[in-house]
Each structure stands twice: as structure tokens, then as C-alpha cells.
């Protein structure tokens, strides 16, 4: 690492790293500086190429992060200060053997990431959500809020958009429930996806969006653009904007939802509801924008309803009964996801939201995950199974001309 750092410093000093400096010029200068080190002559070709790549990444790319960003097996990158980097691979978290050379270098990489997405992060505004060029989600927390140096969390997404066949192959869902959800989306039921961190909510939302008819106009609203909807020609993608250094010109989820209602959408997809924007989302669902989709963090479908109540009350002082009635009127289906102890992501329940009676939102579970055991390797065996309840609200199915099969009715 010391040798790599020494060569990198010499390369930087020897070049004017302006806009006109091409990658090829930098690589050629790295080769020149490496040839000056006698001990490198004894390196293998693989070791030389690895050092060249590390030096180049430190100058032009994301330094030690570049290797992890390019590694398709790594799904999460967690940086706890410049000396501690943890990665998630195949659902398991471990510490990575490489580190940044200093806090300053990590801070430089952070600024490089946020500036490319037209975001600002500094001591006055130490928290920001942004993304990489490949769409990976990035959360940054800087000192003085973060006590052990810059904290960066990167959630990577697969290059190939996941489809229902992939979820079936992973055992996340069954063919019966996949067919059922397809009918619900096509018939324009309002569906909310709940789950904990890393349970696959965004991925599942992408999968459900594949069922939306291609002749519809869809508007997506997100804090940081993550959704990968490729099958809709008439697609509008909106993203929030943080306030500037003067604390002005912020564009929030609430602002975008209000604007989206004037864009003649057939459906509105809100990436995640986490604040008082829940009011506007529910209003949109209650004013003719059927078939809309959204996600939220919760431990169960029941907890999701309670959390939505709290989020609404955070932004508006209205009676709790009115909030519950609005939620019951807006939402029709809640799909709850979770990560099991073997790190697999599964659909744990599909719940129908009925009405608000006696002050409580009435729900019935249509499908629930039933665990049947586990393999010698610790892989959980189980699947979504029908309950004794069936879909009650069938009017949209009928209006859409979708034939209800015996298992749906």
C-alpha cells in the first residue's frame, strides 16, 4: 500500500489532471512511474495489473471503492470511517481487507460521488441521499453528526432488472401468488409493499411494475432514483432536491406528488413513504389514481398501517378516525416482505385492507408464509399458502374484465 501511494503521488505531480487529461494518458504515466521501482520488476503480470488498477482508481475513480462497485456479487458496501469497510455478499456481512489511506481521501471520494448527482454535503448539511452513475443508492453522514468519520452506505442493484421468474427461482413467491398479484396490478388495485431494511421492497416494486399495461402514463416519485421501470414508454421520473447552502429551493416528496397530480397520470408510484408525504400519497389514491404503488418500512402489515397513521399525523392535525378511514379507503392490498434467518428474502404475507369499523382498520390475510423446516445447510423450507379468506373487493377485477379463478374467489 505504501508503494502504491508513493507511485500515485508521483503520477499526480507529473500530470496536470484537468478535463483534457484522458484515462490513457494517466495509465501511460502510471506505467512510467511503476517502471522506476526496482522491486516491481519481480511482480507477476497479475500483480502489476492490480497495482496499476489501484493507482488509477485512486486518481480517476472511487479509489478502493471502485473494486467493490464493479463486483457484482457485493450487494451492500458499508464504510465506517476510512479504516473500516464492511461488505454484504450472498446475504452475509464481513469486513473487507482494504481501507482508505486517510479520512481526507474518503472525504474526497464522498464529494466526488455527491457532486456528480448534483447534491451537496458538508458540515452544515451533513446528511444526504444520492446515487452512483449505475443507479446504486448512497447514504452519506459526515462529522460532526458521525463520530467515527464519514459514514457511507451504498446499496447496489443488479444490472439486469429482476423479473417474476427470478423471484420464483429464488422461492420468494409461488406461481399462484404471482398470478394473483398480476391480476391485482392489471385491475388497478392500490398496493403497498412493506418490509424491513434490505427485505427487497424496491426490487419487488420493480417486478410488480412489469404487470402495468404499456399504454398507461406512469409517474415515479423518489428521494433518490432507484426504480428501474423499463417496460413503460410513457414514463415520467421525478426526484427530490435538497435545499441549497442557504436552506432554500428544496423540492420534497410532497411537492412532487402535488405536481404529479397535474401531469395526467394513470398511476403514481412513490418509491418510499417515510414522512408527512403520506398525506399527499393517500389523497392521490383517494382521488382517482387507482393502481398506484408504494413502499414503506415496517415489521408487519399491521405495523405498516400504524406507521402510516403516525406519518400522516406528523404533518397534519386531524382526528385519528379520519386518518384511519382515509387509509382504509386508499389502500387495498399490503404485501409484506422479510428476510429470514438464512438471509433469504421472502414474501411473508399478502393482506387485504377492507374498511374502518369501530375505530379500527379491518384486514384479512389472503396468503401467509408457512415454514416447513430447513435443510442440513440451514436453508429454510416453506412457501406462501392460502388462508381460509378470499378476496372480498372484486369490483375492480370485474370492471377490468379479469376472470376470477376458483383460487381467487
C-alpha positions in Angstrom: 0.0 0.0 0.0 2.9 2.4 0.8 4.4 1.7 -2.6 1.1 2.2 -4.4 0.6 5.5 -2.6 4.1 6.7 -3.4 3.7 6.0 -7.1 0.2 7.6 -7.2 1.6 10.8 -5.7 4.3 10.9 -8.3 1.8 10.4 -11.1 -0.4 13.3 -9.8 2.6 15.6 -9.5 3.8 14.8 -13.1 0.4 15.4 -14.7 -2.0 18.3 -15.0 -5.2 16.5 -14.1 -7.5 18.7 -16.0 -10.5 18.0 -18.1 -8.3 17.3 -21.1 -6.3 14.6 -19.4 -7.5 11.3 -20.8 -7.6 7.9 -19.0 -5.0 6.7 -21.5 -2.5 9.4 -20.6 -2.9 8.6 -16.9 -2.4 4.9 -17.5 0.7 5.6 -19.5 2.2 7.8 -16.8 1.4 5.1 -14.2 3.4 2.6 -16.2 6.3 5.0 -16.5 6.4 5.6 -12.7 6.0 1.9 -11.9 8.9 1.1 -14.1 11.1 3.3 -11.9 10.6 0.9 -8.9 13.1 -1.9 -9.0 11.1 -4.3 -6.8 8.1 -4.1 -9.2 10.2 -6.0 -11.8 9.8 -9.1 -9.7 6.0 -8.8 -9.6 3.8 -11.1 -11.7 1.8 -9.7 -14.5 -1.4 -10.1 -12.4 0.2 -8.2 -9.5 1.3 -5.4 -11.8 -2.1 -5.0 -13.4 -3.7 -5.0 -9.9 -1.4 -2.2 -8.8 -2.0 -0.2 -11.9 -5.7 -0.5 -11.4 -5.5 0.5 -7.8 -3.4 3.6 -8.6 -5.8 4.6 -11.5 -8.9 4.1 -9.3 -7.3 6.3 -6.7 -6.7 9.1 -9.2 -9.7 8.9 -11.5 -12.4 6.7 -9.9 -13.6 5.9 -6.4 -10.3 4.7 -5.0 -10.7 1.4 -3.1 -14.4 1.5 -3.5 -14.2 1.1 -7.3 -13.4 -2.6 -7.0 -16.4 -3.2 -4.8 -18.7 -1.2 -7.0 -17.7 -3.3 -10.0 -18.0 -6.6 -8.1 -21.5 -7.9 -9.0 -21.6 -10.3 -6.0 -21.4 -7.4 -3.5 -24.8 -6.1 -2.7 -24.0 -3.6 0.1 -21.0 -1.5 1.0 -20.7 0.0 4.5 -17.9 2.4 5.3 -17.5 3.3 9.0 -14.7 5.8 8.7 -11.7 5.5 6.5 -10.3 2.3 8.2 -13.4 0.1 8.4 -15.1 -1.1 5.3 -17.7 -3.9 5.5 -19.5 -5.6 2.6 -22.5 -7.8 2.2 -22.2 -10.7 -0.2 -24.7 -13.5 -0.6 -26.6 -12.1 2.4 -23.6 -12.3 4.8 -21.7 -9.3 6.1 -17.9 -9.3 6.5 -15.1 -6.8 6.9 -13.1 -6.0 3.8 -9.3 -6.2 3.8 -8.7 -2.8 2.1 -9.0 0.7 3.6 -8.7 4.3 2.5 -5.4 5.9 3.1 -6.9 8.7 5.2 -10.1 10.5 6.3 -9.3 13.2 3.7 -9.2 10.7 0.9 -12.5 9.2 1.9 -13.9 12.8 2.1 -12.7 13.5 -1.4 -14.4 10.4 -2.7 -17.7 11.4 -0.9 -17.6 14.8 -2.6 -16.9 13.2 -5.9 -20.0 11.0 -5.5 -22.4 13.7 -4.4 -21.3 16.3 -6.9 -22.0 14.0 -9.8 -25.6 13.7 -8.7 -25.9 17.5 -8.1 -26.1 17.1 -4.4 -24.3 18.9 -1.5 -22.9 17.5 1.7 -20.9 19.4 4.3 -20.7 20.2 8.0 -23.8 22.5 7.7 -25.7 19.8 5.7 -24.1 16.5 6.9 -26.7 14.0 5.7 -27.5 13.3 2.1 -29.1 10.6 0.0 -27.7 10.3 -3.5 -26.8 7.7 -6.1 -24.0 6.4 -8.3 -23.9 6.5 -12.1 -25.1 2.9 -12.2 -28.2 3.7 -10.0 -26.8 2.3 -6.7 -28.3 4.1 -3.7 -25.9 6.1 -1.5 -26.4 7.5 2.0 -23.7 9.8 3.5 -23.4 11.0 7.1 -20.5 13.3 7.9 -19.0 14.6 11.1 -19.9 16.2 13.5 -23.0 14.0 13.3 -20.9 10.9 12.6 -18.4 10.5 15.4 -16.1 8.0 13.7 -15.5 9.8 10.5 -17.5 9.9 7.2 -20.1 7.1 7.1 -21.1 5.9 3.6 -23.6 3.2 2.9 -24.1 2.0 -0.7 -26.9 -0.3 -1.7 -26.2 -1.8 -5.1 -28.9 -3.1 -7.5 -28.5 -5.8 -10.2 -27.7 -4.7 -13.7 -30.5 -6.8 -15.0 -33.9 -5.8 -13.8 -35.3 -8.7 -11.8 -38.5 -10.3 -13.1 -41.1 -12.6 -11.6 -39.3 -15.6 -12.9 -36.3 -14.7 -10.8 -38.4 -14.5 -7.6 -40.0 -17.8 -8.4 -36.5 -19.4 -8.9 -35.4 -17.9 -5.5 -38.5 -19.3 -3.8 -39.5 -15.7 -2.8 -43.0 -16.3 -4.2 -45.2 -19.0 -5.6 -46.7 -19.3 -9.1 -50.2 -19.0 -7.6 -49.4 -15.8 -5.7 -47.5 -14.3 -8.7 -50.6 -14.9 -10.9 -52.8 -13.4 -8.2 -50.6 -10.2 -7.9 -50.6 -9.9 -11.7 -54.4 -9.7 -11.8 -54.4 -7.2 -8.9 -51.9 -4.9 -10.7 -53.7 -5.1 -14.0 -57.0 -4.4 -12.4 -55.5 -1.3 -10.7 -55.7 -2.2 -7.1 -53.7 0.1 -4.8 -50.8 -2.0 -3.5 -48.5 -1.1 -0.7 -45.3 -3.0 -0.1 -43.9 -3.2 3.5 -40.8 -4.7 5.0 -37.6 -4.1 6.9 -34.3 -2.8 5.6 -32.9 -5.0 2.9 -36.0 -7.1 2.5 -36.3 -6.3 -1.2 -39.1 -3.8 -1.3 -37.7 -1.8 -4.2 -36.9 -4.9 -6.2 -40.4 -6.3 -5.6 -41.9 -2.9 -6.7 -39.9 -3.1 -9.9 -41.3 -6.7 -10.5 -44.9 -5.6 -10.0 -44.4 -2.7 -12.3 -43.8 -5.2 -15.2 -47.5 -6.0 -14.9 -48.7 -2.5 -15.7 -50.2 -2.2 -19.2 -47.8 -0.4 -21.5 -50.4 2.1 -22.8 -50.6 3.9 -19.4 -48.9 7.0 -18.2 -46.8 6.4 -15.1 -45.1 8.9 -12.8 -42.5 7.8 -10.3 -41.5 9.9 -7.3 -38.4 9.1 -5.3 -36.0 10.7 -2.8 -33.2 9.2 -4.9 -34.0 7.5 -8.2 -33.7 3.7 -7.7 -36.7 2.2 -9.6 -35.8 0.5 -12.9 -39.0 0.5 -14.9 -38.2 -0.3 -18.5 -41.5 -1.5 -20.0 -43.5 1.7 -19.9 -43.0 4.1 -22.8 -45.0 7.0 -21.2 -42.9 7.2 -18.1 -42.1 10.4 -16.1 -39.4 10.1 -13.4 -39.3 12.7 -10.6 -36.6 13.1 -7.9 -36.5 15.3 -4.8 -33.9 18.1 -4.4 -32.2 19.1 -1.2 -32.1 22.6 0.0 -29.2 24.7 -1.2 -26.5 26.2 1.1 -28.9 29.0 2.1 -31.5 26.4 3.1 -33.8 27.3 0.2 -35.1 25.8 -3.0 -35.9 22.3 -1.6 -38.2 20.1 -3.6 -39.8 17.5 -1.3 -41.8 14.3 -2.0 -44.9 16.3 -1.1 -44.2 18.9 -3.7 -43.6 16.3 -6.4 -46.8 14.4 -5.5 -48.8 17.6 -5.8 -47.2 18.4 -9.2 -47.7 14.8 -10.4 -51.4 15.2 -10.0 -51.4 17.9 -12.7 -49.5 15.7 -15.1 -52.4 13.4 -16.1 -51.0 10.2 -14.5 -52.8 6.9 -14.8 -50.8 5.7 -11.9 -48.4 7.2 -9.4 -45.5 5.2 -7.9 -43.9 6.6 -4.8 -40.6 4.9 -4.1 -40.9 5.1 -0.4 -43.1 6.9 2.1 -41.2 7.9 5.2 -42.6 11.3 6.3 -45.6 13.6 6.1 -45.8 12.9 2.4 -48.0 10.0 3.4 -50.9 12.6 3.5 -50.5 13.5 -0.2 -50.0 9.9 -1.2 -53.2 8.8 0.4 -55.0 11.8 -1.1 -53.7 10.8 -4.6 -55.0 7.3 -4.1 -58.4 8.6 -3.0 -58.8 10.9 -5.9 -59.0 8.6 -8.8 -55.4 7.4 -9.3 -56.1 3.7 -8.9 -53.4 1.1 -9.4 -50.7 3.2 -7.6 -47.8 1.5 -5.8 -45.6 2.5 -2.9 -43.4 1.1 -0.2 -42.6 1.7 3.5 -40.6 0.3 6.4 -42.4 -1.8 8.9 -42.2 -5.1 10.8 -45.6 -6.4 9.6 -48.6 -5.3 7.6 -50.4 -4.2 10.8 -47.4 -2.2 11.8 -47.4 -0.5 8.4 -50.9 0.7 8.9 -49.9 2.1 12.3 -46.9 3.8 10.9 -48.9 5.4 8.1 -51.2 6.8 10.8 -48.2 8.3 12.6 -46.7 9.8 9.4 -50.0 11.4 8.5 -50.4 12.9 12.0 -46.8 14.2 11.8 -47.9 16.6 9.0 -51.5 17.4 9.9 -53.6 17.7 13.0 -56.7 15.8 12.1 -58.8 13.2 14.1 -57.3 9.7 14.2 -60.6 8.3 13.0 -60.4 10.4 9.8 -56.9 9.2 9.2 -57.8 5.6 9.5 -60.8 6.0 7.2 -58.6 7.6 4.6 -56.0 4.8 4.9 -58.7 2.1 4.6 -60.2 3.8 1.6 -56.9 4.4 -0.2 -55.1 1.0 0.3 -56.5 -2.3 -0.8 -53.6 -4.7 -0.6 -50.4 -4.8 1.5 -47.6 -7.2 0.5 -45.2 -7.7 3.4 -41.6 -8.9 2.7 -39.0 -10.1 5.1 -35.5 -11.6 5.5 -35.4 -15.0 7.2 -32.6 -16.3 9.4 -31.0 -18.0 6.3 -30.7 -14.5 4.8 -33.3 -15.3 2.0 -35.9 -12.7 1.1 -39.4 -13.9 1.0 -43.0 -12.6 0.7 -44.3 -13.3 4.2 -47.9 -12.2 3.7 -50.5 -10.7 1.3 -53.2 -8.8 3.2 -56.4 -7.3 2.0 -57.4 -4.0 3.6 -61.2 -3.8 4.0 -62.7 -0.9 5.8 -62.6 1.1 9.1 -65.1 -0.3 11.6 -65.5 0.5 15.3 -62.4 2.8 15.0 -60.1 0.1 13.7 -58.9 -0.7 10.2 -60.1 -4.2 9.2 -57.7 -6.5 7.4 -57.7 -10.2 6.4 -54.7 -12.3 5.4 -55.1 -13.8 1.9 -51.7 -15.6 1.9 -49.2 -16.3 4.7 -45.7 -17.8 4.6 -45.6 -21.2 6.4 -42.3 -22.6 7.4 -42.0 -26.4 7.0 -38.4 -27.0 8.2 -34.9 -26.4 7.0 -32.2 -28.3 5.1 -28.9 -29.5 6.6 -27.3 -26.4 5.2 -29.7 -24.2 7.2 -31.8 -23.2 4.2 -35.4 -22.6 5.3 -38.1 -24.7 3.6 -41.5 -23.1 3.2 -43.9 -21.2 1.0 -46.8 -18.8 0.8 -50.0 -20.6 1.4 -53.6 -19.6 1.1 -55.6 -18.8 4.2 -59.3 -19.5 4.7 -60.1 -16.0 3.5 -60.6 -14.9 -0.1 -60.5 -11.6 -1.9 -63.6 -9.5 -0.9 -63.3 -6.4 -3.1 -63.7 -7.9 -6.5 -65.3 -4.9 -8.3 -62.1 -3.8 -9.9 -61.5 -7.3 -11.2 -64.9 -7.3 -12.8 -64.5 -3.8 -14.3 -61.2 -4.8 -15.8 -62.8 -7.9 -17.3 -60.5 -10.3 -15.5 -61.9 -13.7 -14.9 -61.7 -14.7 -11.3 -60.4 -18.2 -10.9 -61.5 -20.6 -8.1 -58.4 -19.9 -6.0 -59.1 -16.1 -6.2 -62.8 -16.2 -5.5 
